[in-house]
Amino acid sequence: MKVGIVGAGAIGCWLGARFAAAGHDVSVFARGATLEALREHGLRLTDADETQSYPVTVDSDASAFGEQDLVIVAVKAPAMAAVAPAVGAMTGSDTIVIPAMNGVPWWFADGLQLAEEPTRKVVDPTGAIGANIPASAVVGCVVHASTALVGPGHARRNMSDVLIFGEPAGKPSERVGTVVKAFESVGLASRASGNIRHDIWYKLWGNMTMNPVSAITGATADRIIDDPDVRSLLMAVMAEAATIGGLIGCPIDEPGENRIDVTRKLGAFRTSMLQDVDAGRPIELDALLGAPRAIAGALGVPTPSMNVLYGLTRVFAQTRGLLP
C-alpha cells in the first residue's frame, strides 16, 4: 500500500514505522529539522528498548508523493488547517484519510443539525480543513496509546492498547474492514466501531478535564485527582459532557468516578497538554473544550463548569502565546 503520513510526531512516527517495517511504501510530509532527520536516518522507532530505523520517502511538498491509498493525519488540532492542503494533495478518489488526533474533529458535527455550523466555526473557523479534505474520504479514528517524541523523526512507544476505526455516519462499511485489516497486518491492535462518534466522545470525556487542569497548574495527574476541590470540578465538567453526549447519540453510562480511578492507576504522568505547554506549543483547547461548548450551546444545554475551565485555560494560554 501507499501510505502517507502528515504529522511526523510521536503518533505519526510510530504508525509510519509500523507500516514501513511491514514493507509498505511510506511517504512522510515534513519540514525543517524533522525533514532533515528523516532524510538522514529514516523513521526511527524505539520499542521495548530497541531502536529501529526505516527508510521512507520524505518531502516538504506533498504533491510530490502523488495519490496515496491511506493518509494518516497525526497532528494536533491547532495545526490541522495548516496541513490540510498537504492532505488534499495526497488524496485521490479512492484515498482513505484517517485523522489520528484528540478531541472533536472537524467532521464530528456533520448531520447534528443545529450543532453543525457552531461546531465548525470552532474547529474549522477558516474552512480550510473542509475545503481541502473531502468528507467522503474520511474514516474516523481513536488512538489509545502512549507514545513520546525522542527527537525529530524519532518516536518511542510506551504503551499501546487499540486503534478504533469507523465511518463518520456510523454505518458499517467494507472500507473500514479494509483499514482494520491493514493496521492489524502491521502489528497494530485494531477494531471496527459502529459508532465512532461515541468512541471519540468517550475518550474526550476522560481527557477534556485532566489536560486543561494540568496545563494551568503544571501538576501531574495524581496530584490533580488527589485534590478534593479540583476533583469536584472534574466531576462537574464530566457530568455536563455526559449530558451532551446523551443528546447526540454518544451516551456515557459509566460514573465519572470510575473513569477518574482508571486514570489514577496510571500514576504521576504529565498530560499531553502539559507537555505542549512545557514545549511552548499551541494547545488543543478548542478541540477539547471549545467544540463541546459549541455543541451544548446549540442544544440549549448549560455548561457552567465547562465554561469556567475553558475560560481559565484560555486566559492562561493567551498570556503565554499558546493559542493559534
C-alpha positions in Angstrom: 0.0 0.0 0.0 1.0 3.6 -0.5 0.7 5.2 3.0 1.1 8.9 3.5 2.0 10.4 6.9 1.1 14.0 7.7 2.5 14.9 11.1 5.7 13.1 12.0 5.3 13.5 15.7 5.1 10.7 18.3 2.0 9.1 16.9 2.8 9.7 13.2 6.3 8.2 13.6 5.0 5.2 15.5 2.3 4.4 12.9 4.5 5.2 9.9 7.3 3.0 11.3 5.0 0.0 11.7 3.8 0.3 8.0 7.4 0.8 6.8 8.6 -2.2 8.8 5.9 -4.3 7.0 7.2 -3.3 3.6 4.6 -0.7 2.6 5.5 2.4 0.6 5.5 5.1 3.2 5.8 8.8 2.3 6.1 11.5 5.0 5.3 15.2 4.7 7.7 17.1 6.9 9.6 20.4 7.2 12.6 21.8 9.0 14.6 19.6 11.4 12.2 16.7 11.0 12.6 16.7 7.2 16.4 16.6 7.6 16.3 13.9 10.3 14.1 11.7 8.2 16.3 12.1 5.1 19.4 11.2 7.1 18.0 8.5 9.4 14.6 7.4 8.1 11.7 6.9 10.6 13.1 5.8 13.9 11.0 3.9 16.5 12.1 2.8 19.9 10.0 -0.1 21.2 10.9 -2.3 24.2 14.3 -0.6 24.5 15.2 -1.5 20.9 15.5 1.2 18.3 15.0 0.5 14.6 15.2 2.8 11.6 13.1 2.5 8.5 13.7 4.3 5.1 10.8 6.4 3.9 10.2 8.9 1.1 10.1 12.4 2.6 9.4 15.8 1.1 8.1 19.3 2.1 5.9 19.3 -1.0 3.1 16.7 -0.5 2.2 16.9 -4.2 5.5 15.1 -4.9 4.1 11.9 -3.4 1.1 11.5 -5.6 -2.2 9.9 -4.5 -2.0 7.6 -1.6 -4.1 4.6 -0.5 -4.1 5.7 3.1 -3.2 9.2 4.5 -2.7 9.2 8.3 -3.0 12.7 9.7 -1.3 12.8 13.2 -1.1 16.5 14.0 -2.5 18.3 17.0 -5.8 20.2 16.3 -4.3 23.7 16.1 -2.1 22.6 13.2 -4.8 20.9 11.2 -5.8 23.9 9.0 -2.1 24.5 8.0 -1.5 20.9 6.9 -4.9 20.4 5.2 -3.6 21.4 1.8 -0.9 18.7 2.1 -3.5 16.1 2.9 -5.6 17.2 0.0 -2.6 16.9 -2.4 -2.2 13.3 -1.4 -5.9 12.4 -1.6 -7.5 10.9 -4.7 -10.9 9.5 -5.4 -10.1 6.2 -3.6 -7.9 7.5 -0.8 -8.9 6.9 2.8 -7.9 9.8 5.2 -7.5 8.8 8.8 -7.3 11.7 11.3 -5.4 10.2 14.3 -6.0 13.1 16.7 -7.5 14.0 20.0 -10.7 16.0 20.6 -13.6 16.9 18.4 -12.6 16.7 14.7 -13.9 19.0 12.0 -16.4 16.4 10.7 -17.8 15.4 14.1 -20.9 17.6 14.0 -21.9 16.8 10.4 -25.6 15.8 10.5 -26.1 17.1 14.0 -28.5 19.8 12.7 -28.3 22.9 14.8 -24.9 21.9 16.3 -23.2 21.6 12.9 -22.4 25.2 12.0 -21.4 26.4 15.5 -19.0 23.4 15.9 -17.4 24.0 12.5 -16.8 27.7 13.5 -14.8 26.5 16.4 -12.8 23.6 14.9 -12.5 24.8 11.3 -13.0 28.6 11.5 -11.4 29.4 8.2 -13.0 26.5 6.3 -9.5 25.3 5.2 -9.9 21.8 6.5 -13.2 21.1 4.9 -12.1 22.7 1.6 -9.0 20.6 1.2 -10.1 17.2 2.6 -13.2 15.6 1.0 -15.7 14.4 3.7 -16.2 11.2 1.7 -12.6 10.3 2.2 -12.6 10.4 6.0 -12.7 7.3 8.3 -12.9 8.3 11.9 -10.2 7.1 14.3 -9.5 6.9 18.0 -6.0 6.1 19.2 -5.5 4.5 22.7 -1.7 4.6 23.1 1.1 6.4 24.9 4.0 7.5 22.7 6.7 10.2 23.1 8.9 12.0 20.7 12.6 11.3 21.4 13.8 13.7 18.7 12.9 14.8 15.2 11.6 11.8 13.3 12.2 9.5 16.3 9.3 8.2 18.5 9.2 5.9 21.5 6.2 3.6 22.1 5.5 3.4 25.8 2.2 1.6 25.8 -0.5 0.8 23.2 -3.9 -0.7 23.5 -6.2 -0.4 20.4 -7.0 1.8 17.5 -10.7 2.1 16.7 -12.0 3.0 13.2 -15.5 3.8 12.0 -17.5 5.6 9.3 -18.4 9.2 10.4 -22.0 8.4 9.6 -21.9 5.4 11.9 -22.8 2.7 9.3 -20.6 -0.5 8.8 -18.6 -0.4 5.6 -16.2 -2.5 3.6 -13.5 0.1 3.7 -13.5 0.2 7.5 -12.9 -3.5 7.5 -10.1 -3.0 5.0 -8.5 -0.4 7.3 -8.7 -2.6 10.3 -7.1 -5.5 8.4 -4.3 -3.2 7.2 -3.5 -2.0 10.6 -3.7 -5.4 12.2 -1.4 -6.8 9.5 1.4 -4.5 10.7 1.0 -5.5 14.3 -1.4 -2.7 15.5 -4.4 -4.0 17.5 -7.5 -2.5 15.8 -11.2 -2.9 15.7 -14.2 -1.5 13.8 -16.8 0.6 15.5 -20.5 1.1 14.6 -20.5 4.5 16.3 -17.1 6.2 16.1 -18.6 9.4 17.4 -19.3 7.7 20.6 -15.7 6.4 20.9 -14.4 9.9 20.2 -16.7 11.4 22.8 -15.8 8.7 25.4 -12.1 9.4 25.1 -12.8 13.1 25.2 -14.9 12.7 28.3 -11.8 11.4 30.1 -9.2 13.9 28.8 -11.2 17.2 28.4 -10.7 17.8 32.2 -7.2 16.5 33.1 -5.5 18.1 30.2 -6.6 21.7 30.8 -6.2 21.5 34.6 -2.7 20.1 34.2 -1.8 22.9 31.7 -3.0 25.6 34.2 -1.4 24.1 37.3 1.6 22.3 36.0 0.6 19.4 38.1 0.9 15.7 37.3 -2.4 13.7 37.1 -2.1 12.1 40.6 -1.9 15.5 42.3 -4.9 16.8 40.4 -7.0 13.8 41.2 -6.0 13.8 44.9 -7.1 17.3 45.5 -10.8 17.1 46.6 -11.8 20.6 45.3 -10.2 20.1 41.9 -11.7 16.6 41.7 -15.2 18.1 42.2 -14.6 20.4 39.2 -13.6 17.4 37.1 -16.7 15.5 38.1 -18.9 18.6 37.3 -17.4 19.0 33.8 -17.7 15.3 33.1 -21.3 15.3 34.2 -22.0 18.2 31.7 -20.2 16.3 28.9 -22.2 13.1 29.7 -25.5 15.1 29.4 -24.4 16.5 26.0 -23.3 13.0 24.8 -26.8 11.6 25.6 -28.4 14.1 23.3 -26.1 13.4 20.3 -26.1 9.7 20.3 -22.9 9.3 22.5 -24.3 8.2 25.8 -21.9 7.8 28.8 -23.2 5.0 31.1 -20.2 4.9 33.4 -19.9 7.1 36.5 -17.2 9.8 36.3 -15.6 8.4 39.4 -14.8 5.2 37.7 -13.0 6.9 34.9 -11.0 9.0 37.3 -10.0 5.9 39.2 -8.7 4.4 36.0 -6.6 7.5 35.4 -5.3 7.3 39.0 -3.8 3.9 38.2 -1.6 5.5 35.5 0.4 7.3 38.3 2.1 10.6 38.2 2.1 11.3 34.5 2.2 14.6 32.6 -0.7 15.0 30.2 -0.1 15.8 26.6 -1.4 19.4 27.0 1.0 20.0 29.9 3.9 18.7 27.6 2.7 21.1 24.9 2.8 24.0 27.5 6.3 23.0 28.6 7.5 23.0 24.9 5.8 26.3 24.1 3.4 24.7 21.6 -0.2 25.7 20.9 -2.7 23.8 23.0 -5.7 21.9 21.8 -8.2 24.0 23.8 -10.9 24.3 21.2 -10.9 20.6 20.2 -11.2 19.5 23.8 -13.4 22.2 25.3 -14.5 24.8 22.8 -16.3 22.3 20.5 -18.2 20.6 23.2 -19.3 24.0 24.5 -20.5 24.9 20.9 -22.5 21.7 20.7 -24.0 22.3 24.1 -24.9 25.9 23.2 -26.7 24.8 20.0 -28.6 22.2 22.0 -29.5 24.6 24.8 -27.5 22.7 27.5 -26.0 24.8 30.2 -22.3 24.2 30.9 -21.3 26.4 33.8 -18.4 24.2 35.0 -17.1 23.7 31.4 -17.2 27.4 30.8 -15.1 28.1 33.9 -12.5 25.6 32.9 -12.5 26.8 29.3 -12.2 30.5 30.4 -9.3 29.9 32.8 -7.4 27.8 30.3 -8.0 30.3 27.5 -6.6 33.2 29.6 -3.7 31.1 30.7 -2.8 30.2 27.1 -3.3 33.7 25.7 -0.9 35.2 28.3 1.7 32.7 27.1 1.0 32.9 23.4 -0.2 29.3 23.2 -3.3 29.8 21.2 -3.3 29.9 17.4 
